[in-house]
Amino acid sequence: MNNLYLGIKGHVVCLEKKTGKELWKTKLKGMSLTNVIYDNKNIYAYANGHLFCLDADFGKVLWKNTLSGYGYGSCIFATDVSTQQQAYIIDKDQAQQNAQASQAAT
């Protein structure tokens, strides 16, 4: 994979790994932590209680799900990539605490 996908304050940003050049960015919903995962040429992003599927090449939103009734808590992504199971656990409160601790250390 030649690109890096970031979730930042309600956006998904695609950067070229070799140069760091921004290739595209897509505004989703809210200004909270945005979880992302790449799977099978799609980016799945969780932002402000909504799940989005984006085209990894251009950042176009292919679909969204409001996840009605699930609230705005933490999100866990799991996928099967090349027959290797991977799970990503993101806790918004822990991420904020880590960011604050990092800023305090500098």
N, CA, C and O atoms as a MOPAC input file, in Angstrom:
PM7 MOZYME 1SCF
protein

 N      0.85000 1    -1.16900 1     0.00000 1
 C      0.00000 1     0.00000 1     0.00000 1
 C      0.89300 1     1.22900 1     0.00000 1
 O      1.80400 1     1.33600 1     0.82100 1
 N      0.64100 1     2.15600 1    -0.91300 1
 C      1.46500 1     3.35200 1    -1.07700 1
 C      0.95600 1     4.55900 1    -0.31400 1
 O      1.65600 1     5.56600 1    -0.20900 1
 N     -0.25200 1     4.47100 1     0.21900 1
 C     -0.86300 1     5.61900 1     0.88300 1
 C     -1.07000 1     5.35500 1     2.36600 1
 O     -1.10800 1     4.21400 1     2.82400 1
 N     -1.20200 1     6.45100 1     3.09300 1
 C     -1.49200 1     6.41300 1     4.51800 1
 C     -2.80700 1     7.15500 1     4.72700 1
 O     -2.99500 1     8.25100 1     4.20000 1
 N     -3.70700 1     6.56300 1     5.49000 1
 C     -5.02300 1     7.14900 1     5.71700 1
 C     -5.14100 1     7.54800 1     7.18100 1
 O     -4.90700 1     6.73400 1     8.07500 1
 N     -5.50300 1     8.79900 1     7.42100 1
 C     -5.59900 1     9.33900 1     8.76200 1
 C     -7.01900 1     9.78200 1     9.05600 1
 O     -7.72500 1    10.25900 1     8.16700 1
 N     -7.43200 1     9.62600 1    10.29000 1
 C     -8.69700 1    10.16300 1    10.75700 1
 C     -8.40500 1    11.33500 1    11.67100 1
 O     -7.79800 1    11.15700 1    12.72700 1
 N     -8.82600 1    12.53100 1    11.28500 1
 C     -8.50600 1    13.74300 1    12.04400 1
 C     -9.73200 1    14.64200 1    12.12400 1
 O    -10.21200 1    15.13000 1    11.10000 1
 N    -10.24200 1    14.86500 1    13.33300 1
 C    -11.31900 1    15.82400 1    13.58400 1
 C    -12.43500 1    15.79900 1    12.53700 1
 O    -12.74000 1    16.82000 1    11.92100 1
 N    -13.03300 1    14.64000 1    12.34300 1
 C    -14.16400 1    14.53400 1    11.42800 1
 C    -13.78600 1    14.45800 1     9.95900 1
 O    -14.66000 1    14.56100 1     9.09900 1
 N    -12.50600 1    14.28000 1     9.64800 1
 C    -12.02300 1    14.16400 1     8.27100 1
 C    -11.27700 1    12.84100 1     8.09100 1
 O    -10.75000 1    12.27800 1     9.05100 1
 N    -11.24200 1    12.35900 1     6.86400 1
 C    -10.31100 1    11.31300 1     6.47400 1
 C     -9.35400 1    11.96900 1     5.48800 1
 O     -9.77700 1    12.62100 1     4.53300 1
 N     -8.05700 1    11.78700 1     5.73200 1
 C     -7.02000 1    12.40500 1     4.90200 1
 C     -6.14800 1    11.29400 1     4.32400 1
 O     -5.74600 1    10.37900 1     5.04200 1
 N     -5.85900 1    11.37400 1     3.04100 1
 C     -5.00200 1    10.40900 1     2.36700 1
 C     -3.67900 1    11.08700 1     2.03100 1
 O     -3.65800 1    12.11700 1     1.35900 1
 N     -2.57400 1    10.50500 1     2.50200 1
 C     -1.24000 1    11.02200 1     2.23200 1
 C     -0.42700 1     9.99000 1     1.46700 1
 O     -0.56500 1     8.78600 1     1.68600 1
 N      0.40900 1    10.46700 1     0.57900 1
 C      1.35700 1     9.59600 1    -0.10700 1
 C      2.48200 1     9.26900 1     0.87000 1
 O      3.09500 1    10.18100 1     1.42400 1
 N      2.76600 1     7.99400 1     1.09100 1
 C      3.75400 1     7.60100 1     2.08500 1
 C      5.15700 1     8.12800 1     1.78700 1
 O      5.85800 1     8.56100 1     2.70200 1
 N      5.56900 1     8.09600 1     0.53400 1
 C      6.94500 1     8.49100 1     0.19900 1
 C      7.20900 1     9.97400 1     0.41600 1
 O      8.30600 1    10.35400 1     0.82700 1
 N      6.22400 1    10.80900 1     0.14700 1
 C      6.45400 1    12.25800 1     0.16900 1
 C      5.67900 1    12.99100 1     1.26100 1
 O      6.03600 1    14.11000 1     1.63000 1
 N      4.63000 1    12.37200 1     1.77300 1
 C      3.76300 1    13.05000 1     2.73600 1
 C      2.76400 1    13.98700 1     2.08000 1
 O      2.02000 1    14.68500 1     2.77000 1
 N      2.74100 1    14.01000 1     0.75400 1
 C      1.82600 1    14.88400 1     0.01600 1
 C      0.37400 1    14.44700 1     0.23800 1
 O      0.04500 1    13.26300 1     0.17400 1
 N     -0.48900 1    15.44600 1     0.50200 1
 C     -1.90700 1    15.16200 1     0.65900 1
 C     -2.51500 1    14.89300 1    -0.71200 1
 O     -2.43100 1    15.72700 1    -1.61400 1
 N     -3.13000 1    13.71700 1    -0.85800 1
 C     -3.76000 1    13.34800 1    -2.12100 1
 C     -5.24100 1    13.72100 1    -2.14000 1
 O     -5.76400 1    14.14500 1    -3.17100 1
 N     -5.90700 1    13.56600 1    -1.01000 1
 C     -7.30100 1    13.97700 1    -0.88400 1
 C     -7.67100 1    14.05300 1     0.58700 1
 O     -6.99700 1    13.48900 1     1.44900 1
 N     -8.76800 1    14.77200 1     0.85400 1
 C     -9.35800 1    14.77300 1     2.19500 1
 C    -10.86400 1    14.86400 1     2.02700 1
 O    -11.37200 1    15.50000 1     1.10300 1
 N    -11.56000 1    14.21300 1     2.93900 1
 C    -13.01300 1    14.18100 1     2.89100 1
 C    -13.55500 1    14.53600 1     4.27000 1
 O    -13.19000 1    13.91000 1     5.26500 1
 N    -14.41800 1    15.52900 1     4.32800 1
 C    -15.09000 1    15.92900 1     5.56500 1
 C    -16.23700 1    14.96600 1     5.80600 1
 O    -17.03400 1    14.70300 1     4.90600 1
 N    -16.31900 1    14.44000 1     7.01900 1
 C    -17.39300 1    13.52200 1     7.34900 1
 C    -18.40500 1    14.20700 1     8.25500 1
 O    -19.22300 1    14.99200 1     7.77500 1
 N    -18.36800 1    13.93300 1     9.53500 1
 C    -19.36700 1    14.48000 1    10.44900 1
 C    -18.68300 1    14.82900 1    11.75600 1
 O    -17.88700 1    14.04700 1    12.27500 1
 N    -18.99100 1    15.99600 1    12.28600 1
 C    -18.47900 1    16.38400 1    13.58900 1
 C    -17.00900 1    16.76700 1    13.56700 1
 O    -16.37500 1    16.84500 1    12.51500 1
 N    -16.49100 1    17.00200 1    14.75900 1
 C    -15.09200 1    17.38700 1    14.90700 1
 C    -14.39500 1    16.48500 1    15.91900 1
 O    -13.40200 1    16.88600 1    16.52600 1
 N    -14.90300 1    15.28400 1    16.10400 1
 C    -14.34800 1    14.37300 1    17.09500 1
 C    -13.29600 1    13.46500 1    16.47200 1
 O    -13.01200 1    13.52700 1    15.27500 1
 N    -12.73800 1    12.63200 1    17.31500 1
 C    -11.79800 1    11.61500 1    16.85800 1
 C    -12.45500 1    10.80300 1    15.75300 1
 O    -13.61800 1    10.41600 1    15.87100 1
 N    -11.71900 1    10.54400 1    14.68500 1
 C    -12.24200 1     9.78000 1    13.56300 1
 C    -11.41400 1     8.51500 1    13.40700 1
 O    -10.22300 1     8.58700 1    13.10500 1
 N    -12.02900 1     7.36500 1    13.61000 1
 C    -11.34800 1     6.08100 1    13.46200 1
 C    -11.41400 1     5.65900 1    12.00700 1
 O    -12.44300 1     5.83300 1    11.35400 1
 N    -10.32100 1     5.10600 1    11.49400 1
 C    -10.31100 1     4.63700 1    10.11300 1
 C     -9.66000 1     3.26300 1    10.01700 1
 O     -8.80700 1     2.89400 1    10.82400 1
 N    -10.08700 1     2.52600 1     9.00800 1
 C     -9.47100 1     1.24600 1     8.69100 1
 C     -9.54900 1     1.05600 1     7.17900 1
 O    -10.54800 1     1.41400 1     6.55500 1
 N     -8.50400 1     0.49900 1     6.60000 1
 C     -8.45400 1     0.18900 1     5.17000 1
 C     -8.77400 1    -1.29200 1     5.00100 1
 O     -8.23600 1    -2.14100 1     5.71200 1
 N     -9.65200 1    -1.58800 1     4.05600 1
 C     -9.98700 1    -2.98000 1     3.78300 1
 C    -10.49200 1    -3.10800 1     2.35100 1
 O    -11.50400 1    -2.50700 1     1.99200 1
 N     -9.80300 1    -3.87400 1     1.55100 1
 C    -10.26400 1    -4.20600 1     0.20200 1
 C    -10.59100 1    -2.97800 1    -0.64600 1
 O    -11.66400 1    -2.89400 1    -1.24300 1
 N     -9.66600 1    -2.03800 1    -0.69300 1
 C     -9.76200 1    -0.81100 1    -1.50300 1
 C    -10.80800 1     0.18800 1    -1.00500 1
 O    -11.16000 1     1.12800 1    -1.71900 1
 N    -11.29300 1    -0.01100 1     0.19600 1
 C    -12.21800 1     0.93300 1     0.81300 1
 C    -11.65000 1     1.39800 1     2.14000 1
 O    -10.86900 1     0.69700 1     2.78300 1
 N    -12.05700 1     2.58500 1     2.53400 1
 C    -11.74400 1     3.10900 1     3.85300 1
 C    -13.05000 1     3.13600 1     4.62500 1
 O    -14.04900 1     3.67700 1     4.15000 1
 N    -13.04100 1     2.55500 1     5.81100 1
 C    -14.19300 1     2.62300 1     6.68800 1
 C    -13.82600 1     3.58900 1     7.80600 1
 O    -12.76500 1     3.47000 1     8.41700 1
 N    -14.70400 1     4.53600 1     8.06400 1
 C    -14.41500 1     5.57800 1     9.04600 1
 C    -15.60000 1     5.73300 1     9.98600 1
 O    -16.75700 1     5.72400 1     9.56600 1
 N    -15.28200 1     5.87700 1    11.26700 1
 C    -16.29300 1     6.10600 1    12.28500 1
 C    -16.09300 1     7.51400 1    12.81700 1
 O    -15.02500 1     7.84300 1    13.33400 1
 N    -17.12200 1     8.34500 1    12.69100 1
 C    -17.03700 1     9.72900 1    13.15600 1
 C    -18.37100 1    10.15600 1    13.73600 1
 O    -19.41100 1    10.04500 1    13.08600 1
 N    -18.32900 1    10.64100 1    14.95800 1
 C    -19.49800 1    11.22900 1    15.59800 1
 C    -20.73800 1    10.32800 1    15.52000 1
 O    -21.83800 1    10.79200 1    15.22100 1
 N    -20.53800 1     9.03000 1    15.79700 1
 C    -21.65700 1     8.09900 1    15.83400 1
 C    -22.11600 1     7.56800 1    14.49300 1
 O    -23.13000 1     6.87200 1    14.42700 1
 N    -21.39700 1     7.87700 1    13.41400 1
 C    -21.76900 1     7.42200 1    12.07900 1
 C    -20.62600 1     6.59600 1    11.47800 1
 O    -19.45100 1     6.86700 1    11.72500 1
 N    -20.99200 1     5.58900 1    10.68800 1
 C    -20.02500 1     4.78700 1     9.96700 1
 C    -20.09200 1     5.15600 1     8.48700 1
 O    -21.17300 1     5.22300 1     7.90100 1
 N    -18.91600 1     5.39600 1     7.88700 1
 C    -18.82900 1     5.77700 1     6.48000 1
 C    -17.95600 1     4.77500 1     5.73700 1
 O    -17.02100 1     4.21200 1     6.30600 1
 N    -18.26700 1     4.55800 1     4.46700 1
 C    -17.41600 1     3.79100 1     3.56900 1
 C    -16.97000 1     4.73200 1     2.46000 1
 O    -17.80000 1     5.32400 1     1.76900 1
 N    -15.64400 1     4.86900 1     2.28900 1
 C    -15.08600 1     5.76700 1     1.27700 1
 C    -14.26300 1     4.98200 1     0.27100 1
 O    -13.64700 1     3.97100 1     0.60900 1
 N    -14.25700 1     5.45000 1    -0.95400 1
 C    -13.36600 1     4.92200 1    -1.97700 1
 C    -11.93800 1     5.34300 1    -1.61800 1
 O    -11.67600 1     6.53600 1    -1.46000 1
 N    -11.02000 1     4.39600 1    -1.48700 1
 C     -9.65400 1     4.70000 1    -1.05200 1
 C     -8.86800 1     5.51400 1    -2.07200 1
 O     -7.93500 1     6.22200 1    -1.69100 1
 N     -9.21000 1     5.43800 1    -3.34300 1
 C     -8.46800 1     6.16900 1    -4.37300 1
 C     -8.82100 1     7.64800 1    -4.42900 1
 O     -7.95300 1     8.48200 1    -4.68800 1
 N    -10.08300 1     7.98100 1    -4.19000 1
 C    -10.53100 1     9.36000 1    -4.38800 1
 C    -11.20800 1    10.00300 1    -3.17200 1
 O    -11.44000 1    11.21200 1    -3.16000 1
 N    -11.52300 1     9.20200 1    -2.15300 1
 C    -12.14600 1     9.74500 1    -0.95400 1
 C    -13.63400 1     9.97600 1    -1.05200 1
 O    -14.22100 1    10.58600 1    -0.15900 1
 N    -14.25500 1     9.50700 1    -2.11100 1
 C    -15.69300 1     9.68000 1    -2.28300 1
 C    -16.43800 1     8.78800 1    -1.29200 1
 O    -16.11200 1     7.61000 1    -1.14300 1
 N    -17.44800 1     9.35700 1    -0.60800 1
 C    -18.27900 1     8.58500 1     0.30800 1
 C    -19.18800 1     7.67800 1    -0.51500 1
 O    -20.00100 1     8.15600 1    -1.30600 1
 N    -19.04600 1     6.37400 1    -0.32500 1
 C    -19.85300 1     5.40300 1    -1.05000 1
 C    -21.16500 1     5.12200 1    -0.32800 1
 O    -22.20100 1     4.91800 1    -0.96100 1
 N    -21.11300 1     5.11200 1     0.99300 1
 C    -22.32400 1     4.96100 1     1.79700 1
 C    -22.04200 1     5.39400 1     3.22300 1
 O    -20.89100 1     5.52100 1     3.64000 1
 N    -23.13500 1     5.62000 1     3.96900 1
 C    -23.00500 1     5.90400 1     5.39300 1
 C    -24.13400 1     5.22400 1     6.13800 1
 O    -25.20500 1     4.97300 1     5.58600 1
 N    -23.87300 1     4.92700 1     7.41500 1
 C    -24.84600 1     4.29800 1     8.28300 1
 C    -24.87800 1     5.11400 1     9.56500 1
 O    -23.83600 1     5.31900 1    10.18700 1
 N    -26.04400 1     5.58000 1     9.96900 1
 C    -26.15300 1     6.42800 1    11.16200 1
 C    -26.01900 1     5.63800 1    12.45900 1
 O    -25.96900 1     6.23100 1    13.53700 1
 N    -25.96000 1     4.32500 1    12.37200 1
 C    -25.82800 1     3.46100 1    13.55200 1
 C    -26.84800 1     3.84700 1    14.62800 1
 O    -26.52500 1     3.96400 1    15.81000 1
 N    -28.05600 1     4.03500 1    14.18800 1
 C    -29.14100 1     4.46200 1    15.05500 1
 C    -29.25800 1     3.58000 1    16.29500 1
 O    -29.30500 1     2.35400 1    16.20500 1
 N    -29.30400 1     4.23200 1    17.44700 1
 C    -29.47400 1     3.53100 1    18.70600 1
 C    -28.18200 1     3.11600 1    19.38900 1
 O    -28.22900 1     2.57900 1    20.49600 1
 N    -27.02000 1     3.34600 1    18.76300 1
 C    -25.75000 1     2.91400 1    19.34600 1
 C    -24.98800 1     4.02800 1    20.05700 1
 O    -24.01600 1     3.74300 1    20.75600 1
 N    -25.38800 1     5.26200 1    19.90300 1
 C    -24.72600 1     6.35200 1    20.60900 1
 C    -23.42500 1     6.78500 1    19.96100 1
 O    -23.19200 1     6.55200 1    18.77500 1
 N    -22.57600 1     7.42600 1    20.76900 1
 C    -21.36700 1     8.05400 1    20.25200 1
 C    -20.10100 1     7.56600 1    20.95200 1
 O    -19.10700 1     8.29100 1    20.97500 1
 N    -20.10500 1     6.38700 1    21.51000 1
 C    -18.96300 1     5.88400 1    22.27000 1
 C    -17.81800 1     5.41900 1    21.39400 1
 O    -17.71400 1     5.77700 1    20.22000 1
 N    -16.97500 1     4.62300 1    21.99000 1
 C    -15.81100 1     4.07100 1    21.30300 1
 C    -16.24500 1     3.15600 1    20.17200 1
 O    -17.38000 1     2.68100 1    20.13400 1
 N    -15.31700 1     2.91700 1    19.25100 1
 C    -15.61300 1     2.08000 1    18.09300 1
 C    -14.52200 1     1.02900 1    17.94200 1
 O    -13.34100 1     1.32700 1    18.11800 1
 N    -14.90600 1    -0.18300 1    17.62200 1
 C    -13.95300 1    -1.25800 1    17.34400 1
 C    -14.15300 1    -1.69600 1    15.89900 1
 O    -15.27600 1    -1.97400 1    15.47800 1
 N    -13.05600 1    -1.75500 1    15.13800 1
 C    -13.09700 1    -2.27700 1    13.77700 1
 C    -12.41900 1    -3.64300 1    13.76600 1
 O    -11.41100 1    -3.84100 1    14.44400 1
 N    -12.95900 1    -4.56900 1    13.01300 1
 C    -12.31500 1    -5.86000 1    12.79100 1
 C    -12.47600 1    -6.20000 1    11.32200 1
 O    -13.52600 1    -5.94900 1    10.73000 1
 N    -11.43700 1    -6.76900 1    10.73500 1
 C    -11.50100 1    -7.14100 1     9.33200 1
 C    -10.60100 1    -8.33700 1     9.08600 1
 O     -9.71500 1    -8.63500 1     9.88600 1
 N    -10.83100 1    -9.00600 1     7.99400 1
 C     -9.98600 1   -10.12000 1     7.58700 1
 C     -9.14100 1    -9.62500 1     6.42000 1
 O     -9.65400 1    -9.44500 1     5.31500 1
 N     -7.86400 1    -9.40700 1     6.65400 1
 C     -6.95800 1    -8.89500 1     5.62300 1
 C     -5.96000 1    -9.99100 1     5.28300 1
 O     -5.18200 1   -10.41200 1     6.13900 1
 N     -5.97900 1   -10.45700 1     4.03400 1
 C     -5.06800 1   -11.51300 1     3.57400 1
 C     -5.08700 1   -12.70700 1     4.52000 1
 O     -4.03300 1   -13.22200 1     4.89500 1
 N     -6.25400 1   -13.14000 1     4.89900 1
 C     -6.50400 1   -14.25800 1     5.80400 1
 C     -5.91100 1   -14.05400 1     7.19500 1
 O     -5.87000 1   -14.99400 1     7.98800 1
 N     -5.45900 1   -12.85800 1     7.49800 1
 C     -4.94400 1   -12.55500 1     8.83700 1
 C     -5.95900 1   -11.67500 1     9.54200 1
 O     -6.25900 1   -10.57800 1     9.07000 1
 N     -6.48700 1   -12.13200 1    10.65000 1
 C     -7.47800 1   -11.35500 1    11.38600 1
 C     -6.78500 1   -10.21000 1    12.11000 1
 O     -5.76200 1   -10.40900 1    12.76500 1
 N     -7.34900 1    -9.00600 1    11.98600 1
 C     -6.82900 1    -7.83900 1    12.67200 1
 C     -7.98800 1    -7.13400 1    13.35700 1
 O     -9.08100 1    -7.03900 1    12.79800 1
 N     -7.75400 1    -6.64800 1    14.54800 1
 C     -8.76800 1    -5.88000 1    15.26000 1
 C     -8.14200 1    -4.60000 1    15.76700 1
 O     -6.99800 1    -4.59600 1    16.22200 1
 N     -8.89000 1    -3.51800 1    15.69000 1
 C     -8.41800 1    -2.21400 1    16.10900 1
 C     -9.38700 1    -1.68500 1    17.15600 1
 O    -10.58700 1    -1.57000 1    16.90500 1
 N     -8.87100 1    -1.37200 1    18.30000 1
 C     -9.70200 1    -0.85200 1    19.37400 1
 C     -9.29100 1     0.58700 1    19.63900 1
 O     -8.13600 1     0.86000 1    19.96900 1
 N    -10.22300 1     1.49000 1    19.49700 1
 C     -9.96400 1     2.89900 1    19.69600 1
 C    -10.88300 1     3.38900 1    20.81000 1
 O    -12.10200 1     3.23100 1    20.74000 1
 N    -10.30500 1     3.96200 1    21.79700 1
 C    -11.07400 1     4.51900 1    22.89300 1
 C    -10.85300 1     6.01900 1    22.89000 1
 O     -9.73400 1     6.48100 1    23.11700 1
 N    -11.89100 1     6.77700 1    22.63900 1
 C    -11.78900 1     8.23000 1    22.50900 1
 C    -11.18900 1     8.86300 1    23.75800 1
 O    -10.30900 1     9.71700 1    23.65200 1
 N    -11.64400 1     8.46300 1    24.92900 1
 C    -11.13100 1     9.05200 1    26.15800 1
 C     -9.65500 1     8.75300 1    26.33900 1
 O     -8.89000 1     9.63300 1    26.73500 1
 N     -9.24100 1     7.52200 1    26.05400 1
 C     -7.83000 1     7.15900 1    26.19600 1
 C     -6.98100 1     7.91300 1    25.18600 1
 O     -5.88200 1     8.35600 1    25.51800 1
 N     -7.46400 1     8.06700 1    23.96400 1
 C     -6.71600 1     8.80600 1    22.94400 1
 C     -6.52200 1    10.25300 1    23.36800 1
 O     -5.44700 1    10.81800 1    23.17000 1
 N     -7.55800 1    10.86100 1    23.95200 1
 C     -7.45200 1    12.24300 1    24.41600 1
 C     -6.47200 1    12.34500 1    25.58200 1
 O     -5.69400 1    13.29600 1    25.65700 1
 N     -6.50300 1    11.37600 1    26.48800 1
 C     -5.57400 1    11.37800 1    27.61400 1
 C     -4.13300 1    11.23100 1    27.12900 1
 O     -3.23200 1    11.89300 1    27.64500 1
 N     -3.91200 1    10.36000 1    26.13300 1
 C     -2.57100 1    10.18700 1    25.58000 1
 C     -2.08100 1    11.46000 1    24.91700 1
 O     -0.91200 1    11.81900 1    25.05400 1
 N     -2.96000 1    12.14600 1    24.19900 1
 C     -2.58500 1    13.39900 1    23.53200 1
 C     -2.24100 1    14.47000 1    24.57000 1
 O     -1.26800 1    15.20400 1    24.40000 1
 N     -3.02400 1    14.56400 1    25.63100 1
 C     -2.75200 1    15.54900 1    26.67700 1
 C     -1.43900 1    15.23700 1    27.38300 1
 O     -0.67200 1    16.15300 1    27.68000 1
 N     -1.16400 1    13.97400 1    27.65600 1
 C      0.07800 1    13.58400 1    28.31400 1
 C      1.27900 1    13.89300 1    27.42600 1
 O      2.32300 1    14.34100 1    27.90000 1
 N      1.10700 1    13.64400 1    26.12100 1
 C      2.18000 1    13.94000 1    25.17200 1
 C      2.47900 1    15.41900 1    25.10900 1
 O      3.64400 1    15.81300 1    25.06600 1
 N      1.43900 1    16.25400 1    25.10300 1
 C      1.61900 1    17.70000 1    25.06000 1
 C      2.26300 1    18.20100 1    26.34600 1
 O      3.08900 1    19.11300 1    26.30600 1
 N      1.90600 1    17.62800 1    27.46700 1
 C      2.46800 1    18.04100 1    28.76000 1
 C      3.94300 1    17.67800 1    28.86300 1
 O      4.70900 1    18.36700 1    29.53600 1
 N      4.34100 1    16.60100 1    28.20000 1
 C      5.72700 1    16.14600 1    28.25000 1
 C      6.65500 1    17.03000 1    27.41500 1
 O      7.86700 1    17.02400 1    27.63200 1
 N      6.10700 1    17.78600 1    26.46700 1
 C      6.94300 1    18.63000 1    25.60700 1
 C      7.03900 1    20.04400 1    26.08900 1
 O      7.70900 1    20.86600 1    25.46400 1

